[in-house]
Amino acid sequence: MSALTLKVAVNLASQAIAAGRTISAAPLTIAVLDSGGHLITLQREDGASLLRPQIAIGKAWGAIALGKGSRLLALDAQQRPAFIAALNSLGQGSVVPAPGGVLIRDQDGKVLGAIGISGDTSDIDEQCAISAIEGQGLLADAGVSA
């Protein structure tokens, strides 16, 4: 696979929602971005709160922008808060440094895009993202395993 198609992106979002329902997660919002950081699909479950779309997009966008899962961005935020503040200034506030933004890689390791999930704890969000990506036969790169 050389590009993340709409069909694959929608399937990723659907699988993430299914993973969330399996573990009784809070209502999730799922954003799937291509390798250029452009939104392909966004799905918001009934009952998801107001800012969840922006948070999900920010988790995925940060992963794409820096080439690493948002779990590593969360560690950067703890260790280098000035760096993350500068990134958010450059990215116009678009980086959300919390687990739940996972790079989507093909079998050769090429980044196809990222999925960002928000709604439950960051660890649960990330778990649902990984489950969806692996369910499509792709490689999930969260940065550091949960």
Backbone torsions as a table, in degrees:
resi	resn	phi	psi	omega
1	MET	NA	127.3	-178.0
2	SER	-103.3	-17.1	180.0
3	ALA	-145.5	153.8	177.9
4	LEU	-86.4	111.8	-177.8
5	THR	-84.7	164.4	176.1
6	LEU	-59.3	-42.2	-179.4
7	LYS	-59.7	-45.9	179.3
8	VAL	-65.8	-42.3	-179.6
9	ALA	-61.2	-44.3	178.5
10	VAL	-64.9	-40.6	176.9
11	ASN	-63.0	-39.4	177.4
12	LEU	-60.7	-46.3	179.7
13	ALA	-62.7	-43.1	179.5
14	SER	-63.7	-41.6	179.1
15	GLN	-67.8	-35.0	177.1
16	ALA	-64.8	-42.0	177.5
17	ILE	-63.5	-43.9	178.6
18	ALA	-60.9	-40.9	177.9
19	ALA	-62.8	-40.3	178.0
20	GLY	-64.5	-41.6	179.2
21	ARG	-66.4	-35.5	179.8
22	THR	-59.9	-35.4	-178.3
23	ILE	-105.5	13.4	179.6
24	SER	55.7	43.2	176.5
25	ALA	-67.9	158.9	171.7
26	ALA	-62.2	162.2	179.8
27	PRO	-54.8	129.6	-174.1
28	LEU	-104.8	154.7	169.0
29	THR	-123.2	131.6	-175.0
30	ILE	-122.6	127.3	175.2
31	ALA	-117.6	133.8	174.9
32	VAL	-119.7	123.6	-179.2
33	LEU	-114.1	150.5	175.0
34	ASP	-81.3	-179.0	-175.4
35	SER	-67.6	-14.5	175.4
36	GLY	-91.9	1.7	179.5
37	GLY	84.3	15.1	-179.2
38	HIS	-94.1	136.6	-179.6
39	LEU	-66.2	127.6	174.6
40	ILE	-98.9	-47.5	178.9
41	THR	-149.5	151.2	176.1
42	LEU	-138.1	126.3	175.9
43	GLN	-126.3	132.2	-177.8
44	ARG	-123.7	119.3	179.4
45	GLU	-69.8	152.8	174.8
46	ASP	-54.9	134.0	178.0
47	GLY	91.1	-6.0	176.9
48	ALA	-69.1	139.8	-173.9
49	SER	-75.4	170.8	-166.2
50	LEU	-55.0	-46.7	-174.0
51	LEU	-91.3	3.3	-176.7
52	ARG	-57.5	-40.3	178.2
53	PRO	-59.6	-45.1	-179.5
54	GLN	-65.1	-38.1	179.7
55	ILE	-67.0	-46.4	179.9
56	ALA	-60.5	-44.7	178.1
57	ILE	-62.7	-42.5	-179.4
58	GLY	-63.9	-35.7	176.8
59	LYS	-66.4	-46.7	-179.6
60	ALA	-68.2	-42.1	-178.1
61	TRP	-63.6	-41.6	177.9
62	GLY	-62.2	-40.8	178.3
63	ALA	-61.9	-45.9	178.5
64	ILE	-64.8	-46.7	-174.8
65	ALA	-61.4	-35.0	-176.6
66	LEU	-109.3	-2.8	175.8
67	GLY	70.5	28.0	177.5
68	LYS	-153.5	151.8	-179.1
69	GLY	-58.4	152.2	-175.3
70	SER	-69.2	-13.5	172.8
71	ARG	-62.6	-40.5	176.7
72	LEU	-68.2	-33.1	176.5
73	LEU	-66.0	-34.4	176.6
74	ALA	-64.2	-40.6	176.7
75	LEU	-64.7	-41.9	176.3
76	ASP	-59.2	-40.3	-179.0
77	ALA	-62.7	-35.2	177.7
78	GLN	-73.8	-41.7	-174.1
79	GLN	-86.9	-29.6	-176.3
80	ARG	-138.5	66.9	-176.2
81	PRO	-59.6	-33.4	179.4
82	ALA	-65.5	-35.7	178.1
83	PHE	-63.7	-47.1	180.0
84	ILE	-65.2	-38.2	176.9
85	ALA	-62.1	-41.2	178.5
86	ALA	-65.8	-41.6	177.4
87	LEU	-59.2	-44.3	-179.2
88	ASN	-67.4	-30.2	175.1
89	SER	-68.0	-45.4	178.7
90	LEU	-66.2	-38.6	-178.2
91	GLY	-90.9	14.0	179.2
92	GLN	53.8	42.2	176.1
93	GLY	76.7	19.8	-172.2
94	SER	-89.2	-8.3	-176.7
95	VAL	-95.1	124.5	174.3
96	VAL	-111.5	103.9	-175.8
97	PRO	-83.9	74.1	177.9
98	ALA	-147.2	145.8	178.5
99	PRO	-54.6	146.0	-178.5
100	GLY	129.4	-6.7	173.4
101	GLY	-106.4	113.1	-172.2
102	VAL	-124.5	128.5	176.5
103	LEU	-69.3	143.4	176.4
104	ILE	-105.5	117.8	-179.5
105	ARG	-116.2	148.9	173.6
106	ASP	-81.6	-178.4	-176.2
107	GLN	-66.0	-18.4	177.0
108	ASP	-90.9	-0.9	179.6
109	GLY	90.2	1.1	178.9
110	LYS	-72.5	135.4	178.5
111	VAL	-74.1	122.3	177.2
112	LEU	-96.7	-24.9	-176.9
113	GLY	166.3	-156.9	178.7
114	ALA	-151.4	153.6	173.0
115	ILE	-116.4	136.0	175.9
116	GLY	-122.5	134.7	-179.1
117	ILE	-130.2	139.9	176.2
118	SER	-141.5	143.7	176.6
119	GLY	155.0	-39.8	179.6
120	ASP	-113.2	-159.5	173.8
121	THR	-64.0	157.1	-178.8
122	SER	-60.4	-36.0	178.8
123	ASP	-64.5	-41.1	177.8
124	ILE	-67.7	-42.3	177.1
125	ASP	-55.6	-47.9	-179.2
126	GLU	-64.1	-42.0	179.3
127	GLN	-58.5	-42.8	179.2
128	CYS	-66.8	-37.1	178.0
129	ALA	-64.6	-46.8	-179.9
130	ILE	-61.5	-44.3	179.5
131	SER	-59.0	-43.8	-179.4
132	ALA	-65.2	-45.5	-177.9
133	ILE	-63.7	-48.5	-179.2
134	GLU	-65.6	-31.0	177.1
135	GLY	-65.5	-20.6	177.1
136	GLN	-95.0	6.6	-179.9
137	GLY	74.9	20.7	179.2
138	LEU	-107.5	171.8	-178.9
139	LEU	-100.4	129.6	178.1
140	ALA	-94.7	130.5	178.3
141	ASP	-123.2	92.2	-179.7
142	ALA	-86.7	-7.7	-178.8
143	GLY	99.3	-57.0	178.6
144	VAL	-142.1	135.1	-178.4
145	SER	-65.9	145.5	-178.9
146	ALA	-73.4	NA	NA
